[in-house]
Amino acid sequence: MNDAELTHIALINELSQHLGQGRGIRADELAQALHITPRRLRLAISRAREEGFSICGHPRTGYYMPETAAELERACAFLHARAMHSLRLLARMRRVALPVLMGQLLLAQG
């Protein structure tokens, strides 16, 4: 197993101890527990999410595995709002309306 795979396994194992929003762990504490940098932690979380792991997180609660459907929904809503904020910034930088940018992004994927 390579370093990334070991980190991935360690991340999932550690987060299994943090079930539910009330048991969240701050990013700096999680990185320290895994003996990795905060940047490497963000990459590991992104990778795990891409593989389908439902890792929730919010600046107020830290990272955790959802205990209920409502917790998962709140985490998804937070990620959606953050993504939309980034897309609005991108639209402003390119000086196009958000719907136009979204259409461009869809065309670029096809």
N, C-alpha and C positions, 0 to 999 in steps of 0.2 A: 504494500500500500504506500502511496506517496503522501507527502505532507498535507496536500489539500484534502485528500480522502480522510486522513486521520483527523484533521481539524473538523471536517464535516461530521464525522461520527461523534467526536467529542462535543460539538455544538448541540447536536440532537440529544445526546445523553444528558448534558447539563440542563438544557431547556425542559427536559422531561421532569425535572425537579421544580419547575416553575409553571405549574398548571394554574391558569386563571389570572385575570388582570391583577388581582390583589397580591399575587406572588411574583410579580414582574421583577426583573433584575436590570439595573442600569447598565448601559453599554460599557462604561469603563470597568464596572465590576465583572461583567461577563467576559470581556477581553482579558482581564487579569486572571480570572478563573481558568481560562483556556490557554494562558501564556502566549497570547498573540497581541498584535497591535490593534487599535480601534479600526484602522483601515482594513486590515485583514478580516476582522470580525464582520464589517459591513459586506465585504465580498463573499464571505462564507454564508451569511444570512441570505444574500441575493441568490446565491447558487442553490441553497436549500429550498428557497421559495420557488425557484424555477423548476425544481424537481417535484414540486407539489406539497412540500411541507408547509403547513399553516402556521407560520411564525408571526405572531402579532407583536406590535410595538408602538409605543407612543412616548414622546419626551416625558410626559408625566408619570407613566406607569412602568417604563422600561420594556424589555422583551419578555415574552411569555408564550406558552402554547395555550390556545383557547380552550376553555372549559365548557363554554356554551356557544350556541349558534349566534347569540346576540353579541358576544365578545368578538367572534370572528367578523361579524357584519360591521361592527364599529371600527375594527382594524382595517377592513377593506375600504370603508368610507374615508378613513384618514388617508390611506394610500391614494385613493382616487382624488381627493381634494389636493393633495400634494402634487400629483401628476398634472392635474388641470392647472394649478398655479404655474408650474414649469412651462406648460404649453402656452398659457397666456403671455408669459414673459418672452417666449420664443416668437410668438406672433407679433408682439410689440417690437422686438428687435428686427424682425424682417419686414415690419411695417405692412402687415397683412391682417385681415380680420381672422379671428380664430376659426370660423367655419371654413374659410379658404385654406388656411394652414392644414386643418384636419383633412380636407379633400386632397391636398398635396401629399400629405403623409400616406393616405390610403392608396393613392396612385403609385407612390414610390415603392410600396410593399408588393404591389401586384405584378 
